[in-house]
């Protein structure tokens, strides 16, 4: 695993696949993480979205972060350090991208956007079987934080230990992103991020 939190002084690089369905905020979390990395002086490349970004359609994007120039924005099969998925089946769909020692961080809440959506417990058990996996009930935590729309920010919190950016940098970026919407929205999103961070060490399903 080459990605690591910027606060521990280890190598600062990450190749991540962000996945979900339209309407979940895949692009928003990509912008949040990329912005925090750029604020920290790191090099960032984010791919165009692959898939159908309309509500309910599959969405994926690549995010590459490093402490030196990055030559391209694509990630090869078997090269991703992290799969960060807002939907559990989408996490499974991208496993071929993951390094053998990579990490999967996924929401447990399904978006049943196809008629033959598989049994949820089978999907979650498959994710749990991976050596590096974190399952988070992001929707529940977001509601508890005061903003049901912040499930994607919960997932950023759960992934934060594996990002090459400090949690302080991410929280600062959250404050900047949501400042125009008022202190209540900022506080709810910070609470969502911290809830995901606290949950990261205690995978649930």
C-alpha positions in Angstrom: 0.0 0.0 0.0 1.7 3.2 -1.1 -1.0 5.7 -0.1 -0.7 7.0 3.5 -1.9 9.8 5.6 0.2 12.9 5.2 0.5 13.4 8.9 2.8 10.4 9.4 5.7 11.5 7.0 5.5 8.4 4.8 5.5 8.4 1.0 2.8 10.8 -0.2 1.2 9.2 -3.2 -2.1 7.6 -4.0 -3.9 6.1 -7.0 -7.6 5.8 -6.2 -10.7 4.7 -8.1 -13.8 6.6 -7.0 -17.1 4.8 -7.8 -20.8 5.1 -7.2 -23.9 6.0 -9.1 -25.2 9.3 -10.5 -26.6 11.6 -7.7 -24.4 10.2 -4.9 -21.6 12.8 -5.2 -18.7 10.9 -6.7 -17.3 13.9 -8.4 -17.8 16.0 -5.2 -15.6 13.8 -3.1 -13.0 13.7 -5.9 -12.9 17.5 -5.8 -12.8 17.5 -2.0 -9.8 15.2 -1.8 -8.1 16.7 -4.8 -8.5 20.2 -3.4 -7.1 19.2 0.0 -4.1 17.6 -1.7 -3.5 20.6 -3.8 -3.7 22.9 -0.8 -1.0 20.7 0.8 1.3 21.3 -2.1 0.8 17.9 -3.7 0.5 17.1 -7.4 -3.0 16.0 -8.5 -4.6 14.5 -11.6 -8.3 13.6 -11.8 -9.7 11.8 -14.8 -12.9 12.6 -16.6 -15.9 10.6 -15.4 -16.4 7.2 -17.0 -19.9 5.9 -17.2 -23.3 7.5 -17.1 -23.4 10.4 -14.7 -27.2 10.9 -14.7 -29.0 9.8 -11.5 -28.9 6.0 -11.1 -26.2 5.4 -13.7 -22.8 4.0 -12.8 -20.0 6.6 -12.3 -16.3 6.2 -11.9 -13.3 8.6 -11.8 -9.6 8.2 -11.2 -7.7 10.3 -8.7 -3.9 10.4 -8.6 -2.0 12.2 -6.0 1.8 12.4 -5.5 4.6 14.6 -4.1 6.1 14.8 -7.6 4.8 15.4 -11.1 2.3 12.8 -12.4 2.6 11.8 -16.0 -1.0 10.7 -16.7 -4.5 10.6 -15.2 -5.4 7.0 -15.8 -4.8 4.0 -13.5 -4.0 0.6 -14.9 -5.7 -2.6 -13.9 -4.3 -3.9 -10.7 -2.7 -0.6 -9.8 -5.2 1.2 -7.6 -4.2 1.7 -3.9 -7.7 2.5 -3.0 -11.3 1.9 -4.2 -13.6 4.4 -2.6 -17.1 3.4 -3.4 -20.4 5.0 -2.4 -22.3 1.9 -3.4 -21.4 -1.8 -2.6 -21.9 -3.4 -5.9 -19.9 -0.7 -7.6 -17.1 -1.5 -5.2 -17.1 -5.1 -6.4 -17.3 -4.1 -10.0 -14.0 -2.3 -9.7 -12.0 -4.9 -7.8 -9.9 -5.8 -10.9 -8.4 -2.3 -10.6 -7.1 -3.0 -7.0 -3.5 -3.8 -6.1 -3.1 -7.0 -4.1 -2.5 -5.0 -0.9 -5.0 -2.3 -1.8 -7.9 -1.0 0.4 -11.6 -1.0 -0.3 -13.8 1.6 1.5 -17.4 1.2 0.7 -20.9 2.2 1.9 -23.1 -0.6 2.9 -26.2 1.1 1.5 -27.3 -0.2 -1.9 -28.7 1.7 -4.8 -30.8 -1.0 -6.6 -30.6 0.6 -10.0 -30.8 -2.7 -12.0 -33.6 -5.4 -12.0 -31.2 -8.2 -11.1 -29.4 -6.5 -8.2 -27.7 -9.2 -6.2 -28.5 -10.1 -2.6 -27.0 -7.4 -0.5 -25.5 -9.7 2.2 -23.7 -11.7 -0.5 -22.2 -8.5 -1.8 -21.1 -7.3 1.7 -19.7 -10.6 2.6 -17.5 -10.5 -0.5 -16.2 -7.1 0.4 -15.6 -8.3 4.0 -13.6 -11.2 2.8 -11.0 -8.8 1.3 -7.9 -8.4 3.5 -8.1 -4.6 3.3 -11.8 -3.5 3.5 -13.8 -1.0 5.4 -17.6 -1.1 5.3 -19.5 1.9 6.6 -23.2 2.6 7.0 -22.6 6.0 5.5 -26.3 7.0 5.2 -27.0 6.3 8.9 -24.0 8.3 10.0 -24.8 11.2 7.7 -28.3 11.4 9.1 -27.0 11.3 12.6 -24.6 14.1 11.7 -27.5 16.3 10.7 -27.3 16.1 6.9 -28.6 13.1 5.0 -26.9 14.3 1.9 -23.4 14.0 3.5 -23.0 10.3 3.1 -20.3 10.9 0.6 -18.4 13.0 3.1 -18.7 10.2 5.7 -17.0 7.9 3.1 -14.1 10.4 2.8 -13.7 10.3 6.5 -13.6 6.5 6.4 -11.0 6.7 3.7 -8.9 9.4 5.4 -6.4 7.0 7.1 -5.4 5.9 3.6 -5.1 9.3 2.0 -1.8 11.1 1.6 -3.4 14.3 3.1 -3.8 15.2 6.7 -7.3 15.2 8.3 -6.8 18.8 9.2 -6.3 19.7 5.5 -9.4 17.8 4.6 -11.4 19.5 7.3 -10.2 22.9 6.2 -11.2 22.1 2.6 -14.7 21.0 3.8 -15.0 24.4 5.6 -14.1 26.3 2.4 -16.4 24.2 0.1 -19.5 24.6 2.3 -18.8 28.1 3.7 -21.3 29.8 1.4 -24.1 27.5 2.7 -23.6 28.7 6.2 -22.2 27.4 9.5 -24.9 24.8 10.0 -24.0 23.0 6.7 -20.3 23.3 7.4 -20.7 21.8 10.9 -22.9 19.0 9.6 -20.4 18.0 7.0 -17.5 18.2 9.4 -19.5 16.0 11.8 -20.1 13.5 8.9 -16.4 13.5 8.0 -15.4 12.8 11.7 -18.1 10.1 12.0 -16.6 8.3 9.0 -13.1 8.7 10.4 -14.2 7.2 13.8 -15.9 4.3 12.0 -12.9 3.5 9.8 -11.2 1.4 12.5 -14.5 -0.5 13.2 -15.8 -2.0 9.9 -19.6 -2.6 10.1 -22.1 -4.2 7.9 
